[in-house]
Amino acid sequence: MPLLQGDGRFYLLELTQHGVDLHVGSHVGLQPIALPGAPASIEEALGIGDTEHHTEVRTLHGSGQGTGVDFGAVGDENAKERIRQYFRKIDSCVCALLHAEHTPLVIAGVGYLVPLYWEVNRYPFLIQAGITGSPEQTPLATLHARAWEIVAPHFSKTDDEARERYTHLHGSARTSDDLATVLHAAFQGRIEDLLVASDTERWGIYDVLSDKVREHEPRRANDGDLLNIALLQALATRAHTQVLPRAQMPGGGDVAAVFRY
């Protein structure tokens, strides 16, 4: 988990005149992934022929990029609405693929396309800072470096907010530092934030059916690390998770959870 936290998973969506490309990224690099159902072009999305498209939609030379993009002219509201229609279809595909995600999404595209996509976006974790310029003419390594500059502060902020949320809600029914309570909530999918000490082990068995926890010291043959079990289950239900030294844990315990309800 400490390695995964440093990895910082995010998505990058490239908007081009030839369709869109989706990548999953980390601090290491970008990997392309499929976006099921995404139209291959604006012509396909709007059901118009290529000749019709080039007759109706003029070439834009904008944002100082010096590159022609067949999406419409500056100030052409009809062209902008066609682009919005196209992006609504892309957004539907993105939301369908990432519906269970809490992962940040960054948009890359020619300057005036990025804010048009923001207008129609419904994915709640889109970062309101994009990469402007033609993705087709930008090396993938450069796109990755620019995307990482945008998302890296997001991960630090999210971790800080989770610790502050626990501190603020501590003592209410929305939090717990009791391992048995946390395990029960994790298997119910109720954990919003889970913080676990990296330098502690709690060995035992958790019986999901009976909701019984049996801790053992020293460790017995069939025991598992109960902190690890809670962490894995929280990850499976898309909770925000952190692993940090016990000295940095809010409350100084082995585990701290904020519940969704």
N, C-alpha and C positions, 0 to 999 in steps of 0.2 A: 504493500500500500504506500509506503513512503516514496517508492519509485514511481508509482502511478500518479501520486499527487504532483510530483515534479514534472510528469509527462504533460499534464494540462491538455486534455482532449478537447478538440473543437472541430467545427466544420467550416469549410470555405466553399462558397458558391460563386463560380465564375459566370458572368453574364456576357455573352458574345452574340454577334449577328448570326452565328451558325448554331445557336442553341445555348445550352448551359452545361457546365461540368461541375460535379460535386466531388469534394475531397474531404477525407477525414484527416485531421492533423494532430500533431503533438509538438513538443519542443524539438523533436528529432527531424520531422519532415512531414510531407503530405503524401497521401495515397488516394488515388481515384476510386470512387465507389459509384455504383449504379444508382440512378434516380428513376425508379419505375414509373412509367406513364408520362414522363416528361416529353413534350413535343420537340422534334428535332430542329424546328425553326419557327419563326414568327408566322411564316406562311402556313405551315402545318397547323399551328395553334388556332389561327383565325380562319382556316379553310379557304384561303385565297391562293391564286396561282402566282408563280414567280414573276411573270410578266406584269400582271396586275399590280403586284406589290411594288415593283420598281417604277411603274408609271405613277402610282399614287403617292409613294413615300419617297421624298427627296433625300439626298445625302447630307449628313450633318458633318461639318468640320468644327468641333467645339472643344471647349475646356483647354485650349492650347495644346491638344494632343497631336494635331497635325495628321490625323488619321480619319479617313472617310468611313462612316458606319451607316449602313442602310436601315436606320431606324426612324428617321424623320428629321425635319428641320427645326431649328431653334424657334420657339414661339408657335409651332404648328400644333394646335390643341387636338386636332383630329388624329395626328400621328401619335401624340402622347397618349391619347385614349386607347389607340390600338396596342401600344406598348403595355399599358396597364392591363388590358385584357390578356395579353400574352403572359405577363408576370403573374396574374391571378391564377392561371393554369399551372405555372411553375410553383407558385406558393402552395397550391392544393397538393401537389406531389410532395413537396418538402414536408408539409404538415402531416401527410399520411405516413411518410417514412419515419419522421422524428417525433411522432405524437407522444411517445413515452419518455422522451429525452428532456434533460435539463442542461443540455450542452450548448455553449455559445456558438452562434453562427455569424460568420463575417461574409460580406458581399464584396466582390471585386468586379469592376466594370468601368466603362467610359464614364466620365464625370457626371453627365446628366442622367444616366440610367440608374445609378445607385439610389438617389432620392425617390425616383419613380417606383423602384421596388419597395422602398421603405413605406410608401403610401399604401400599398396593397398587402403588405406582410401581415400574417396572423400568427407566425411562430413566435412565442413569447420570449425566446432567448436570443433574438437577433440583436447584435450589438450595433448601436447607432453611431458607428464609425466605420467607414468602408475604405476599400483600396481603390483609388481612382486611377484610370489609365487603361489601356487595352490589354486584357489578360493574355490575348493571343500573341502579343509582342513582348510579353514580360516573362523572363525565365522562371521556371517553377520554384527554384531556390529563392529568387527575389520575392515572389508572392508569399512564400512561406515565412521569410524573414519579416516582411511587412505585417503579415497576419499575426505573427507571434508578438510583435510589438503592441498590437491592439489588444490581444486576449490576455497577455501575461498579468497586467494589473487587475483584470477581472477575477482571476483565481485567488490572488491575495486578498482582494476586497471581500469575496465570498466567504473565505475562511474567517476573516476578522468579524464579519457580520454574524456568522454562526456562533462564534464564541460570545459575542455581545448579546445575541438573542438568548442563549442559555443563561447568562448572568442576569439578564433582565427578568426572565421568567422563572428563575430558580425559586423553589419553594411552592410553586403552583402545580396544578395537576398536569401542566403541559411539559414538565421536565422530570427526569429521574436520574439518579446516580446508582440505583440498585440494579445489579446485574440481572437478577431473575425478572424484574419488571421490564427491563430493557429487552431481554430475550423474548418475552411474551409479546411486547409491542412490535418487535422486529418481524416476527412470524405473522403478525396481523397486518403488516404493511403500514403501520402507523408512525414510523419514525421519519421525521423531517431532516434532522441533523443528528449525526452520531460522531462523537469524539472518543477515541480509544487511546489509552497509553501504550506507547511503543515498547517500553522497557518493563512490562509486567505480563505475567501469564496467570490465567485462572483455569485450572484443570478440572474437568468433570464431565458430566453427561446431562444433556437437556433432552427430555422426552417431550416431543411436540404434542402427542396425543393427550397425555395427562397433564401437560404444562408443569412438569416437575423438574427442578434443577437439583442435581446432586454434585456438590463440589468436593474434591479430594486433595489432600495434601499429606504426603507427596502424591505425585501423579500415578494413576493406575493404568493397567495395560490398555483398556478400551477408552480411555479418556480423550477428549478433545479440548483444545483451548477455547473456552467459552467466549472469550473476547473476540476471537477470530470468527467463531460461528455467528455471533451477533453482527459483526462487520460484514461478512459475506451476505447474510440475509438482508441487511440494510441496503447493500449495493444492488441486490437483486430486485429491490422495490424502489430503486432510483432515489434513495436518500442521499443527501450530501454527507460525505464522510471525511474525517480527518484522523490521521495517526500522528501523534506528537509525544514528546517526552512527558513523563508523568508530572514533572515539575512545572510544565506549562499548561497542564489540564485545568480548566476552570473548576474550582472546588478542590483540586489536588487529589482526586480519586482516580480509579482505573477506567471508568467509563462515565460518559455524560451524554444524555439524549434529550432532544427537543421533539415532542410529538406533534404530528399533524392535527390531531384532535384527541 
